[in-house]
Amino acid sequence: MLPARMWTTVAPILRASRDTRGLPVLVGNYLRVRPPTSSLRSIPLRQLSTSSPRHAHDQYTRFPSEKNRHPSGEVVDNRMKLAIALVAVGGTYYVVHLEKVPETGRWRFMDISPKYETKLAQAAYDELLAEFRDKILPSNHPVTQHVQRVVSRILESSDLGHLRSSEPRRSLVEALDDFWSQDPFTTGRPSGESSTPESGGKEWNLLVVNDPSIVNAMATFGNIVVFTGILPICKDEQGLAAVLGHEMAHVVARHASERYSSSKVFLALAVLLQTVFGFDFGITHLISTLLLELPNSRTQEYEADTIGMQLSAKACFDPQAAVEMHTRLAQYEKANGATSLEFLRTHPGAERRIKHLEELIPEAYSVQASSPQCAGMQDSVSRFREFAPRWS
């Protein structure tokens, strides 16, 4: 008979031994179960390895080597090396071609030479003639002459050059000799180098397009285009000067060349995102457009507003006219269903833009007051405002 304490310890073992049909044997202070000999033979032995000890190191490898670990690891490493190389080379090229906008001090990337701008001016002028050839008003048309006066006034006041149509006239004999042989659409075409304001030239081209459906004006590489649809929004010469000053400011600040240069940066970023992260080209284009291209375009518009108001102020036009013109333009855009989401637009929102123009007015008036050309005009305007209530 086992003691009670030992029985509680051994009882489970005894019960387990019945399944094996062995006999319990007490050895010393321990109770063992001896299975039958036949049962020992039936129990399979568990092997530690399926290979023989002599050739274990040749047939069995516990961990794969770093070289053959996974093929995707090499692809990721190669992509990272390529990305680092592209960033290093592209970053160096970007920094080397940084420059400041003289009028505002803004840093920007620019890798277009003045010589290449001349070629772009030629191509731009040819495209404008090909597109609007049948709608371009002649130089002696009253509307064209009206626009010419405003443009010439802005150019002369800031020493930006002159219109080709305003060059000194030739003698009557010289004019009659080739009058019938000239093409009115090519006589003002740029020729030679340094013929645009961007490339240091002093010659501008003006095209007035008779299309009331287009409410716009633009200037690029020294070519100014005014559509007749913008004239009702301008209302008078003051409003037209605000529009032309803004568009000509794009040329003075070389915004077209800057956009051309920035397009290379956007393309490089798209390739980098596609190579490293595997983004689809459509997604990368959307990201670069929303986060880089459109914000940069709005920055240029604000800068053109700043420079343009100074140009028109130096030409003795009222800076307040810019605010009034943009107010009318905002009403027109709202009536024609223009989008109010600023991050989807190339131009700033109307309210934000008008507020920016209002902030520029004091500085524009100080620029105008320091101009000796505007002194007599300022006195005339002051006297007119003083006596106007008496006449009404």
Secondary structure, DSSP 4 states (H G I P E B T S, - for coil): ---HHHHHHHHHHHHHHHHTT-EEEEETTEEEEE--HHHHHHSPPPPS-SS-GGGHHHH--SS--STTS-HHHHHHHHHHHHHHHHHHHHHHHHHHTEEE-TTT--EEE----HHHHHHHHHHHHHHHHHHHGGGBPPTTSHHHHHHHHHHHHHHHHTT--EEGGGSPPPPHHHHHHTTTT--TTTTT---SSS-SGGGT--EEEEEEE--TT---EEEETTEEEEEGGGHHHH-SHHHHHHHHHHHHHHHHTTHHHHHHHHHHHHHHHHHHHHHHS---HHHHHHHHIIIIIHHHHHHHHHHHHHHHHHHHHHTT--THHHHHHHHHHHHHHHHTT----GGG-SS--HHHHHHHHHHHHHHHHHHHHT-GGGHHHHHHHHHHHHHHHHH-
